[in-house]
Amino acid sequence: MKTQSQPDRIIIFDTTLRDGEQCPGATLNVDEKLTIARQLARLGVDVIEAGFAFASPGDFEAVEKISAAVGTENGPVICSLARAIKADIEAAARALKPAAKGRIHTFISTSDIHLEYQLKKTRSEVLAIAEEMVAYAKSFMDDVEFSPMDAARSDPEFLYQVLERAISAGANTVNIPDTVGYMMPEEFGNLIRGIRENVPNIDQAIISVHGHNDLGLAVANFLEAVKNGARQLECTINGIGERAGNSALEELVMALHVRRQYFNPYLGRSIDSEAGLTNIDTRQIYKTSRMVSNLTGMLVQPNKAIVGSNAFAHESGIHQDGVLKNKLTYEIMDAQSIGLTDNQIVLGKHSGRNAFRTRLKELGFDLSEQELNKAFLRFKELADKKKDVTDWDLEAIVNDEIQQAPDLFRLERVQVSCGDHACPTATVTLLTPDGQELTDAAIGTGPVDAVYQAINRLVNVPNQLIEFSVQSVTAGIDAIGEVTIRLRYDGRIFSGHSANTDIIVASAQAYVNALNRLYVSLQRQASDEKNSEMSNRPSNASIVSMVEGSV
C-alpha cells in the first residue's frame, strides 16, 4: 500500500551540480550549471540539488538562477545543501526563494570517527544540533531533507535516535549516506531495513540513499536499498563526484527499467506491471550524458555501462551474427531507449534550414534562433567536407556551438607547419575582448604544442595544461574529432571542449574555450573581492575554506 514513506515509485534526486561538481576538474560556471539544469528537467528528474549556496557567491548565484529558470510549478524540486549551521540554512533559503518548490538539505556527521576528529562534538551535542537545525530549516520552507553524514559507519542505535529527532523536528526526507563507499550491498540493505524497523516515526518521511563508488558497489548498494524500503536515490550523471564518484543515474534508472518485473513486488506492484518505476524519460539519457561530459571535461570511458561508446557495440563474430538475427540475443535493452539511433541523417550540403531544424527537433534539441543559425552554419561547413553527416555529427555540432564558454578571446585563424624533418611551427590570430586582432607565431614539440605556445603568448594568462584528449565522434577518415583539455591555475581546474574535422583547429578552439573560462573566473574573483571589501565580508577564499566537506 502506498504511504508517504512507501510511494510506489522511485524518486530520482540528481546531485550532478553539487556533489558531481566536487569531482576534481569538473568545476562549472553559472551558465553551464543552468544549461545542465534545464536538461535535467527535460530528463525528468524529481529533485535537482543545484549547489551549496553558502559555499561561494558563484554557488549562491547558480542555485538562485536555477530556482528561477528551472524551478517552475511543473518543474523539479530545486534543492540546496546546507550544513547544520544557521548561516548555511539562511543562505540556502535566500537562494531557493525564486523556486516554486524548494528544498533545504541540511546535514551533520554522526559517525564516531567524524565526531572525534572533524566535529569535535559529543553525541548529545549532535542530537541537539540536528533537531534544532532541522526545525530552523523548516521555519523557511516546508520541504526539508536531513542527512546524517557517514551514516554507514555510524552506530546504528545512535543513528536511529538522530533520525527520530530529525523527523520529529520536521524532516520530510531522511537521507542515509555511505559517504566513503564502504558498505557491501547486503549490509546496506540491512541498514535501511533496520532504520525502517527501529525509528518509530519513520512512516512520516521518505528514506533516501546517497553513496560513493570507492569499491565499485554504489549502484548495487542502491538497488539493495530499494528492496528494503528506500524510495529516493541520490545520484549523478555518468556517476561523477568526489573521489571515485557517485552512484550513476543512468545505471540505476536503466536497471529499474530493464528489470522492472523483478523490482515491481518491492514497490507493491503487480509483477507484470509495465508502468515505469521512475519519472525519467530514458530517451534523454544519452544526450544528458554527453552534455555533462562535454561541459565538465570528464570523458566517459568506452566500456561504461549504458552510455559508453562500446555499450551497444559488438565485435565478436558470434555476437554480431546473433544481433543481426535478433537483437535480444546479445542486447538486454534497445539503444533507442536511451536516445541513441542507428540512422544516418540524409541531409546534405543542399539541405535547407527548415529540414535541419526539423531533424534537430527529432533528435531532442530545442534551439533558439541564434543557436540554430550558428549550428546551421557549422552543419553547412561540415557537409562540404563529409559525404555522410550522421546524427552523432549533428550532436557534436550542436553541443559545441551552444555550450561554449563566454566568447571573450576568439580564434580567427590558425595555421601550422610540421613534418618529420620540419620544426613544428604555428601562426595564430586571436580577437581579444576589447576588439583587437593579434597575431603571433611559436615553435613547439608538435603542431598542437606550437599552437598552444602561440595562444599563450597572445592571451598572457598563466596556466598549466594538465590533460589533452581526442575522441572520434564517428568512424572514418573524415570523422569529427572532439578535443577536451583541462588547465590548472591557482589550484583550480578549467576545461575546454571543441569539435571539428580538423583536429588542429579543434585543439586550438578547445584551448581558447578553456582560457575564456579561466579569464571569466579571474574577472569574477576580482569583482567578488572588491564587493567583499566594500561590504566588509570575508573573501571567496575564506568562505570556501570554511566549507568542510559535504555529504
N, C-alpha and C positions, 0 to 999 in steps of 0.2 A: 504494500500500500504506500502511495506517495505521501511523504510528510516533508516538513521544512528541511530536516536533516537527511532525508532519504528521497530526493527527487528521482524521477525515472529516466533521467538523462545526465550526462556528464557536462559540467561547466568547464569551459576552457579559458583559463586565466593566462594571458600572454605577458611575459616579462622580458621580451626581447629588448625593449627600450630602457629597461632598468638593469636587471641582472645580466642580460645579454651584452649590454654596453660595457660592463665591467671586464669583459674579455680583453686582455692586453692587445692594443692596436685597433680596437673596434669603436673608438670614440666617434660619436655622431654629432653634427651641429643641429641646431633647432630645425632648420628647413628639412634636413634629411630625416629627422625623427618624425616630422609631420607627414612627410611622404610615406614613410613606413606605416605610420598610424592609420592613414587613410586606406592603405592596402590591407592592413589587419582587419579593419572594419568590413571591407569587401569580402575578406576571407570568412568572416562570421564569428570571430572570437567574442566571447561574452564579456570579458574584462581585459582592458589594456592597462598594465602598470606602466605609466608614462614616464616615470622617473622618481627621483629622490629630491623633492622640492627644496629642502633645506641645504642640500649638498653644495650648490653653487647657483649664482644668478642664471647661468645657462640652463641648468636643470629646472629651476623655477619657471623660466620662460617657456621651456618645452612643455611642461605639464599644463601651464596656463593656456598656451596656444592650442594644444591638442584637445584640452577640455572644451574650448570654444568652437573649434573646427570639426572635431570628430565626436565629441560627447553630446550628440543631439538626442532628442527624445526617443528616436527609433534606433539610435546607435548603441555602441557598447558602453558599459560602465567604465569610467576613467578613474584610475587609482594612483595614489602617490604613496610611496614608502615614507615612514617616519619612525625614528627611534622613539622609545617611551620617554620622551622629553617634551615639555610643553612647547618650546620654541620650534621643534621639528613639526609637531602636530599643528601648530598655528600656521606655519609656512605651507604645509600641505593643504589646509583648509582654504587659505587665500588663493593658492594656485588652482584648486579644483572648483572654485566658485562659479566659473562660466559653464561647467558641465551640468547637463540635465540630470545625470546620475553619477554622483561622485562617491568614492570610497577612500577612507583613510586606512592605511595598512600599517599598524604600529607593532613593534617587536622589542623583545628583550631576551637576553640569554638565560637559559635555565640549567645548563649542564654544570656540574661542579667544577670542571676544569676552566670553563669560561667565568664562572662566578669568582673563582680564586685568583686567576691570573689576568683577566681582562676587566671585569666589572669591579672586582674587589668589594663585593657585597655579599651579605648573608641571604639564605633562602627566605627568611621572613621579610627582609627588605625588598627582595624581588617580588614576592607575593603582593606586598602593599603597592609597589610601583605599578605592577601590571594592572591591578584593579583600578587604581587612581587614573592612570593614563588612558585606559580604555574608556572610562567614564568621561574623561576630558575630551577625547576624540568624539564621543557620542554627543557631546554638547554642541558640536559643529555640524555633524551630519548623521543621518540615521544608519548609513551603511558603514560598519567598522569591521575590519579584519584584524585578528591578533595572531602573532607568531611567537612561539617560544623557541628562540634560536638555539640550534644544536639539540633539538628535541630528541634526535636519535640516540644521543649519548647521555641523555638526562635520566635521572632516577624516575622510573615510571610513577611511583607514588607521589613524588613531588610534582611531576608533570600533570597528573590528574588534578591536584589542588590548584595549580596555576590556571589550568583551562576552566575549571569550575568558577573560579573568581572572575576570570575574563568574561565568560558568558554571562554571569550574573550582572556584571558591570555594563553589558550591552553589546558584546561582540556577536555579530551575526554569522561570522565565519571564523573558524579556528584552523590555522594552517600548521601542519606538522612537518617541519623541515628536517631533511637529512643533510645538514649544512655541509658536511665534509664527505659525503658519498660513502659512508662506512657500512651501511647495513646490507644484509642479504635479503632477497625477496621474501622468504618465509618470515624472517624476523620483522620486516617492515609491515607485512600483513598482520602479524601478531600484535604489533604496536598499535595499529589502527583498531583492531578488534578490542584490545584492552581498553582503549580510550572509550569506545562505544559502551563497553560493559561497566566501566568504573567511574565515569564522570556523570553524576546524577542528572545534570541539566543538558546533556549533550544533544537531546532532541530539539533544543532551541537554536541550534547552529549547524551550518554546513561544515563537514570535515573536508579540509583541503590538504594537499600534499605538495611539497617543494623538495627537489632533490638534485644533487650534483652527481656527475658521472665519473668520479675518480676511479672506480673499479669497473666501469662499463655496465653498470646494472641499473641506471636510473629509470629507464623505460620499464624494465622487468619489475622493479620495485613499485612503480606507479600502478601497473596493471594488477599486481597483487593487492595493492591498497584499495583499488576499485572493488575487488571481490570481497573485501572486508568492510566496506562502507564509505570509503572516500568518494566524494561526489564533485570535487573541484580539483583540477590538475593544473599546476603552475609550471609552465614550460616555455621554451623559446624556439624560434625558427632556426633550423639547422642545428639545434642543440647548443648554440653558442652561449658563453657565460664564463664565470670565474673558473680558473684552473682548467679542468677537463670538460667544463661546460655543464649545461643543464639537461634535463630530460627533453628530448626533441619533440616538438609539437607534431610534426608530420608523421613521425613513427607512432606516436600514441594514437592519433586520430585514425590513421590507416589500419592499425592493429584492431581498434574498436570497430572500424568499418568492415574490414575483411572478415573478422571473427565475431561479428555481432551475435550470431546464434549461440556462440559459446558464452558471451557476456550477458545476453538477454535475461537469463534467470536471476543473475545477481542484482539486476535493476528492477526486478519484479515484473518482467515482461514475459510474454509467451515466447518459447524458444524459437518459434518460426517467424517472429515479428521482423518485418523488413524496415521498420522505422529507424531512422538514424539515431545513434547513441549520443551524437553531439550536434550542434548547430552549424558546424563548419561546412562551407562549400568546398569540397575536396578539389574541385576543378581549378581553384585558385592557389593550390598548394605550391605547384612548381614555380609559378610566376612570383609568388611571395618569397620563396627560397632564393631565387635569382636576384631579386631586388635587394634583399638583406645581404647577400654575398657581395654584390657589387658595391653597395654603399659602405659596408664595414671593411671591405678589403679582405674578408675571411673566406678563402676559397673552399668550396665543397669538395671533399675527396671523391674520386671517381666511384669507389665502391660503397659510398654512403647509402644506407637504406632509403628507399622511396625517391630521393631527389638527386642521387649521384648520377653521373653521366653513364655509368655502366648498369644502373639499376634495372633497365629493361633491354640490355644488350645481351646478345648470345653469340659466342664464338665457337663453342663445341659443335661439331658436325651433328652429333646425336641430338643435342638441344635444338639446333637450327631445324633439323628435319621434323622434330616434334612440334615446334612452334608454327612452322609453315602448315602443318596438317591441322593443328588445333592449338591455339594459344594457351589453353588451360593445361596442356601437358607440362609446361615449364613456367607458367606465369600465374600467380595467385591473384593478381589484380590487373585491370586494364590500364595501360599507360594514359589513356584519355581521362580516366577518373581523377588524375591529379593535374590535368591541364596540359598534358603532352599530346602531340599529334604527329602521326607519321606522314601527313600530307605535305607536299611541297606546294608553295604558292605559285599560281600560274601568272602572276603579274610580271611584267617586263618593262623595258625602258619606254615603251609606248603607252603604258597604263596611265590612267588619269587619277586625279586626286580623290574623286569620289570612290573609285574602286579600291584605292589604297586605304581610305578611311574605313570603308565597309569591312575590309579584311582585318584591320586592326581591331575593330569592334568585335568581330568574331573571335579574335584571339584574347579578348578581355581588356583591351586598352581603351580608355576613355580620355582622349587628349583634348586640351584646349586648342583653340585655333592657332595660337602662336606655336605651341608644341607640335601640332600637326604639320605646320609649314616647315619647321626645322627638320622634322623626321622625314617628310616627303622629299626634301632636297637631298638628304643623305641617301634615301632609297634610290633616287634617280642616279646619283653618283655611283652607287653600288651596282645598279642594273646595267650601267655602261661597262662595268668591269667583269661581271659574273654572268654566266649563261643561265644558271638557275639560282633564284633567290628563294631561300627556304623560310619557313616560319621562324626558325631559330635565328636566321639572319635578321629578320624583322625585329624580333625581340631584342637582339643586341643593339640594333639601331635605336630603337625607342628608349631602352634603358640608358644608353649612352647620351642621348640628347636631353631627356627630361630630368636626369638625375645628376647633372653636372654641378660642380662647385661654383660659387659665385664667379662671374666672368670678369675678373679683375685684370690679370695678365692673360693675354690671348695669343695663341700661337698663330702667326701669319704664314710663315714659310719655314721649311726645314729641308736641307739638302746635305747628303753625306757622300763621302768618297772613301772607299776601302777596298781591300783585296789582300791576298796572301803575301804580296810584295809591296804593299802600299801602307802608308801611315794613316790610320782611320782619322778622318777629319770631318767636322760638321759645321755648317753655317746655319744659324738660326735667326729668325726675325720675330720679335715679340712686340705686341702692342701693350703699353703699360697702362695702369689705371687712370693716369692723367692724360692719356691720348697720344703719348709719344711712341714713335716707331723706332725700335732699337735693333741693331744687328750686330752679331759677334760670331767669331769662329773659334773653334777649340780642337785640340787633339786629344784622343783618348785611347784606351786599350782596345776598344772596339767601336763600332758605329754608334751604339746606344750610349756608351760611356762618353763619347765625344759630344753627342747631342746634349747630355746632361751637364757636362762641363760648360758648354756654351750657355745653356739656360741659367745655370747657377751664376755665371758672371754677369748676365743681364739682370736677373732678379735681385741678386745680392741679399738673399735671406738665408742665414746659416741653417744647415740641416744635415742629417746623416741618412743616406739611403740604406735601409736595413733589409728590404725584400723586393725582389723583382720577379714576377712570374708571368708566363704567357700561356694562354689556352686557345685552342682552336674551337670555334663555335660549331663548325660543321666540317665534314671531311672534304678532301680535295685540295689541289694546289691553289685554288682561288678562294679558299675559306677565309672568313673574317677571323682575325686574331684579336683576342681580348687580352689586354695588358693590365695587371694590377700591381701597384707598387705601394710601399709603405716607407714613410720618412719618420725619423725621430728628431725632435727638438725639445730641449729642456725637459726630458723625461716623458714627453707626450708623443703619441703616435698619430700620424696623419696619413690617410690612404688616398690613392688616386686610381681612377679606372677609365679606360677608353677602349674603343673597338674600331678596327679599320682593316681593310685588306692589306695595307702596307704596315708591317709590324713596326717599322721605324717611326712612322707618323703616329701610330697608336701609342708607342712608348713615349714620344715627346708630349702628346696630349695628356697622357696619364700623369706624367711628371708635373706638367703645368697645373693640372687638376688638383694634385696633392699640395703643391706650393700655394695655390689660391686658398685652400682650406687653412693652411698654416698662416698665411698672411691675414686672413679674416680673424683667426684666433688671436693673433698678436694685437690686431686693432681692437678687438673686443676686450682683451685683457687690459690694454692701456685705458680704454674707456671706463671699464669697471673699477680700476684702481683710482682713477680720477674721481668717479662718483663716490667711491668708498671714502676717500679722503674728505670730500665735501660733506658727507653725511656722518662722518666720524664713526664709520662702521668698519669691522675687520675686512681685510682684503680677501680676494678669491682664495689665495694660497692658504691663509689662516683659517678660512671657513672650511676648505676641503680637508685640512689637517685635523679638524675637529670631528670629521665623519669617520668613525672607526668601524669599518666593515658593515656588512648587511646580511640579511637572511641568505 
